[in-house]
């Protein structure tokens, strides 16, 4: 299982670095719908999770400790108008490097260890690691969907091929 999760977690920063270095900032900041996150907000959330959540939860489970829930809308950082996408991606990458060091301490036997999540109840380390990898991929998909919206709107008759991707 670790050999499936680690590559996802290792490649996510490079994907964000590529996006932030090559995509215009206006597109990175474009929300697909008023209540949805932009690509840059997805990246900020991932940095929050590296800073405050995933490595801390791995350490808690390994130490036999329970941990609180995290509510991104209340506890997460907010984008400022001068946020540099490239700098944010670099910060996320540096945080992830440190997180991967924590992950390197995990053994297959540790995957069965459990703790209580304040909102969800008992979870295993295996559950958490699967959620971490899925979380990375989910927010990459969400970010790409946000950036996709103006292209969908401008593709005319081809819009029928994008019906599943139109933000509502």
C-alpha positions as CSV (number, residue, x, y, z in Angstrom):
1,X,0.0,0.0,0.0
2,X,2.8,2.5,0.9
3,X,4.3,1.9,-2.6
4,X,1.1,3.2,-4.1
5,X,0.5,6.2,-1.8
6,X,4.1,7.5,-1.8
7,X,4.3,8.1,-5.5
8,X,1.1,10.1,-5.5
9,X,2.3,12.3,-2.6
10,X,5.8,12.6,-4.2
11,X,4.5,13.8,-7.6
12,X,1.8,16.3,-6.4
13,X,4.3,19.2,-5.7
14,X,5.8,18.9,-9.2
15,X,2.4,19.1,-10.8
16,X,1.6,22.2,-8.8
17,X,4.9,23.8,-9.7
18,X,4.3,23.1,-13.4
19,X,0.8,24.6,-13.2
20,X,1.8,27.7,-11.3
21,X,4.9,28.4,-13.5
22,X,2.9,28.1,-16.8
23,X,-0.7,29.0,-16.2
24,X,-1.6,32.7,-16.1
25,X,-2.4,33.9,-12.6
26,X,-5.9,35.1,-13.7
27,X,-6.8,31.5,-14.6
28,X,-5.3,30.1,-11.4
29,X,-7.4,32.5,-9.4
30,X,-10.7,32.0,-11.4
31,X,-13.5,30.4,-9.4
32,X,-15.6,28.0,-11.4
33,X,-18.6,29.1,-9.5
34,X,-19.1,31.7,-6.7
35,X,-19.0,29.1,-3.9
36,X,-16.3,27.0,-5.3
37,X,-12.5,27.2,-4.8
38,X,-10.2,28.4,-7.5
39,X,-7.1,26.4,-8.4
40,X,-5.0,28.7,-6.2
41,X,-7.3,28.2,-3.3
42,X,-7.0,24.5,-3.7
43,X,-3.2,24.8,-3.5
44,X,-3.5,27.0,-0.4
45,X,-5.7,24.4,1.2
46,X,-3.1,21.7,0.3
47,X,-0.4,23.8,2.0
48,X,-2.6,24.2,5.1
49,X,-3.1,20.4,5.2
50,X,0.7,19.9,5.0
51,X,1.4,22.5,7.7
52,X,-1.4,21.6,10.1
53,X,-3.0,18.2,9.4
54,X,-1.6,15.2,7.6
55,X,1.9,14.9,9.1
56,X,0.5,15.8,12.6
57,X,-2.1,13.0,12.2
58,X,0.4,10.4,11.2
59,X,2.5,11.3,14.2
60,X,-0.5,11.2,16.5
61,X,-1.5,7.7,15.3
62,X,2.0,6.5,15.7
63,X,2.1,7.9,19.2
64,X,-1.3,6.4,20.1
65,X,-3.0,9.8,20.4
66,X,-6.3,11.0,19.1
67,X,-6.7,14.2,17.0
68,X,-9.2,16.9,16.3
69,X,-11.1,17.6,13.1
70,X,-9.9,20.3,10.8
71,X,-12.4,22.7,9.2
72,X,-10.7,24.4,6.2
73,X,-13.3,27.2,6.0
74,X,-12.7,28.2,9.6
75,X,-9.1,27.1,10.3
76,X,-7.5,27.5,6.9
77,X,-5.4,30.4,5.6
78,X,-6.9,32.9,3.3
79,X,-5.5,34.1,0.0
80,X,-4.2,37.6,-0.1
81,X,-4.2,39.6,-3.3
82,X,-0.4,39.5,-3.4
83,X,-0.2,35.7,-3.1
84,X,2.4,34.5,-5.6
85,X,1.3,31.2,-7.1
86,X,4.9,30.1,-7.8
87,X,5.9,31.0,-4.2
88,X,2.9,29.1,-2.8
89,X,3.7,26.0,-4.9
90,X,7.3,26.2,-3.6
91,X,6.1,26.5,0.0
92,X,3.8,23.5,-0.6
93,X,6.8,21.5,-2.0
94,X,9.0,22.3,1.0
95,X,6.2,21.3,3.4
96,X,5.7,18.1,1.4
97,X,9.4,17.2,1.6
98,X,9.1,17.3,5.4
99,X,5.9,15.3,5.3
100,X,7.5,12.6,3.2
101,X,10.2,12.3,5.9
102,X,7.5,11.5,8.4
103,X,5.9,9.0,6.0
104,X,9.3,7.3,5.6
105,X,9.1,6.2,9.3
106,X,5.8,4.3,8.7
107,X,6.1,0.5,8.4
108,X,3.5,-1.9,7.0
109,X,2.8,-3.0,10.5
110,X,2.0,0.6,11.5
111,X,-0.9,0.7,9.0
112,X,-3.2,-1.1,11.4
113,X,-2.7,1.4,14.2
114,X,-5.8,3.4,15.0
115,X,-6.8,6.7,16.7
116,X,-10.0,8.6,17.1
117,X,-10.8,11.5,14.8
118,X,-12.9,13.9,16.7
119,X,-15.6,14.0,14.0
120,X,-15.3,10.6,12.2
121,X,-14.5,8.2,15.0
122,X,-11.9,5.5,14.9
123,X,-9.6,5.5,11.9
124,X,-6.5,3.6,11.0
125,X,-3.2,4.8,9.7
126,X,-4.0,3.0,6.4
127,X,-7.3,4.9,6.2
128,X,-5.5,8.2,6.8
129,X,-2.8,7.6,4.2
130,X,-5.4,6.6,1.6
131,X,-7.3,9.8,2.4
132,X,-4.1,11.8,2.0
133,X,-3.4,10.5,-1.5
134,X,-7.0,10.8,-2.6
135,X,-7.2,14.3,-1.2
136,X,-4.2,15.3,-3.3
137,X,-5.7,13.9,-6.4
138,X,-9.2,15.3,-5.6
139,X,-7.9,18.9,-5.3
140,X,-5.8,18.6,-8.5
141,X,-9.0,17.5,-10.3
142,X,-10.9,20.3,-8.6
143,X,-8.3,22.9,-9.7
144,X,-8.2,21.6,-13.2
145,X,-12.0,21.8,-13.4
146,X,-11.9,25.4,-12.2
147,X,-9.4,26.3,-14.9
148,X,-11.3,24.4,-17.5
149,X,-14.5,26.6,-17.3
150,X,-13.6,29.4,-19.7
151,X,-12.4,26.9,-22.3
152,X,-15.7,25.0,-22.0
153,X,-17.6,28.2,-22.4
154,X,-15.6,29.1,-25.5
155,X,-15.6,25.8,-27.4
156,X,-18.9,26.2,-29.1
157,X,-20.4,22.9,-30.5
158,X,-17.8,20.9,-28.6
159,X,-19.4,21.8,-25.3
160,X,-21.5,18.6,-25.4
161,X,-18.2,16.7,-24.7
162,X,-17.7,18.6,-21.5
163,X,-21.2,18.3,-19.9
164,X,-19.7,16.3,-16.9
165,X,-17.2,19.1,-16.2
166,X,-19.3,22.2,-16.3
167,X,-19.3,23.9,-12.8
168,X,-22.8,24.4,-11.5
